[in-house]
């Protein structure tokens, strides 16, 4: 289990995104709807013009993790997002179901938009956060797809140590500990014993290094997750 301090840091990093979304809602022109960037068939969030086009899972996971947290903590803001921008919680299930059915399995995971087998750990990290948010806050109908994704993630990392053949697909020890923590929440076993302790030590070291650059965690961030 993550310590309270570790959870607070992760929440602090994520709270910044939640605040950005909230501020955007407060100031945005209602005519500029956020759902214009969403593929309704897949749930994938496409980039605004001028932004990277190959970060589809990264972008989509952060948007929906934000939506899950906002819905759990600020119902009024969620209803504004839903009414003014078409950001309905059902989109989370749409995306996870699409991702499960089209992007996992085999010897390499695929990117949701291009379906090319070059998925990376940079795309994986926010996806894990989204799955962790779903465990805490729901919605419940997303849990089966989330568990299926984690089961295949455990399978491919155990088999290959990576989610794709690219250099960015390697999954190192500190990220394996995060996978183990999130998978365990869904009843999926990954590692145990001495190996888990090694992964935890690597994660703690990486976290301490990151915390040295993020000393001030806002008090509100402590309440993002219980």
N, C-alpha and C positions, 0 to 999 in steps of 0.2 A: 504493500500500500504506500502511496505517496504521503509524506508527512504534511502537516498543515502548512508549513512554510513553503514546501514545494508546490502544493496546490495553490497557495496565495500568489506565488510568482507566476504560475501558468495562467491563473485567472487575471492577474494584472496585465500580462501581455495581451490577453484576449479582450479585457475590458476596454482597452483603447479602441479596438475595432467596433465594439458595441457602441461606444460613445460617438464614433465617427458616423455610424449608421444613424443613430438618434439625431445627431446634429444635422445630418443631411436631410432627414425627414422634416425637421423643423423649418429648414430654410429653402427646400427645393420647390420649384414650380410644379404644381400638381400635374401640369400637362406633360412633364418629363417623367413618365412612369418607368419605374425600375423594371417592370416585367417586359419592357420592350427588348431587354437584353437576355431574356430567358426563352429557351426552346421548350415549349409546352409538352412536346412528345418525350423528351429525354430529361427535362429538368436542368440541363446544363446551362450555366450562366456564361454567356459569351462576353468578350471584353469590349469596353468602349473603344472608339477609334483612337489609335495611337498607343494602345497598351499591348503587351505581349499576348500572342494568340495561342501559345502552347501551354498555358498555365490553367487549363480549363478545370481540372479537378481541384487545384489549389484555390482558385477563385470561387468555384461553386461550393466547396466545403466551408470556406470562411463565411460566405453569405448565409448558408443554411444553418451553420452553427450559431451565428449571430441571431438568426430568426428564432431558433429554438430557445435560446437564452432569453431573448426579449419577450417571447410569448409567456415564458415561465415567470418572469420577474416584473413585467410591465404590460398588463393586458391592454391598457388604453393605447399605448404606443403600437402594440401588435395590430390592433384593430385599425389604426390609422394606416399602417403599412399595407394591410390587406385591402382597405377601401380605396386608398389613394394610389397605390402602386401595384396591386395585384399579387402581393407576396403572401400567398396562402401556405399554411403549414403542410398541406397535401403535396406541395412540390418536393418536399424532402423525401417522401416515399417514392415519388416518381423518379427522382435522381438515383436513389439507392437501388431501386429495382432495376433501372436501366444499367447502372454500373455493374450490378451482380450478374445480369444476364448477358452482358456484352464485353466486359472489360477484364474479367478474372478468368482463372483456369489456364491450363497449359503450362508452358515454360516461361511465360512472360505476361505481365499485366499490360493492358492497353490504355492509351489515353482516350477519354470519353468522346472527344470530337472527331479526331482523325482515325481512331481505332488502330493506331500504329503501336507496335510492341516495344515502346520505349518509356514506359512509366518510370517515375523516379521517386526517390525518398523525399524530395521537396514537395511532391504532390501527395505523398503518403501522410506526412505529418499533420496537415490540417484535416485530412480525412479521418485520422484517428481521433482528433479532437471532436469532430462532428459525431462520431460514434460514441465517444464518452459522454457528450452532451445528451445524446438520445437515451443512453442508459439512465442518466439522472432525471431528465425532464420529459422523456417521450418525444414524439407520440408513440404509443404502444404498437401501432401497426407498422412501424419502421423496424422494430426489433428483429423480426425474422430475417429480413434482408441484411441487416447489420451483422447478425450472427453468421450468416452464410459468407459474407465478405471476410470476416475475421477468421473463419475456419480455413478459407482458401489462402489467406495471408499467412497463417501459421504453416500450412502445407508447403507453400512455395519457399518461404524463408528457411524452413527446416531442410528442404531439398536442395536449394541453390544458394542460400545466403543472400538472395537478391530478388527484386521484383521484376527485373528485366536484364537484358544482356548489356545495357549501357553502363558506363562508369557511374552514372548518377543513380543507378538502380541498386547498388550495394546497400545492404542494411547492416549497420554496425551495431556494436554492443549496447550503446546508450539508447538507441532507437528500439532495439529488441526488448529492452526492459519496459519501455512504454507500450509496445505491442503486448507484452505479457500482462501488464496491469489492465489494459483495456479488454483484452481477450478474456481474462479471468472474470471480469464483470458480467460477461455473457455466457459463462460456463464453458469456455473453450480453454483447454490446457495448452501451454506452450513450452515453458522450461521450468525447471525446479532445481532444488538443491544448490550445490556449489556454483553451477553455471548461472543460476538466477542471481546469486550474490555478486558474481563478477559483473554481470550486466547492470545490476543496481549501482555498483560502485562507479562504473563508467558513466552512468546517467547522472549520479550525484556530482561527479567531477565536472561534467559538462554544464550542469545546472548552476553550480557555484560560479563557474567562469562567466556564465551569462548574467547571473545576478550582480556580479561586480560592475556590470554596465547598466543595470537597472535597479539602482539602490532604492529609489522612491516608488513604492507600490501604493497606489491610492487606496484609502480605506474602503471605498465602494467596491473595489475589485474583490475584496474578501468575501463578498456576498453573492458573487456570480454563481458559484457552486457551493453546495452545503459542505 
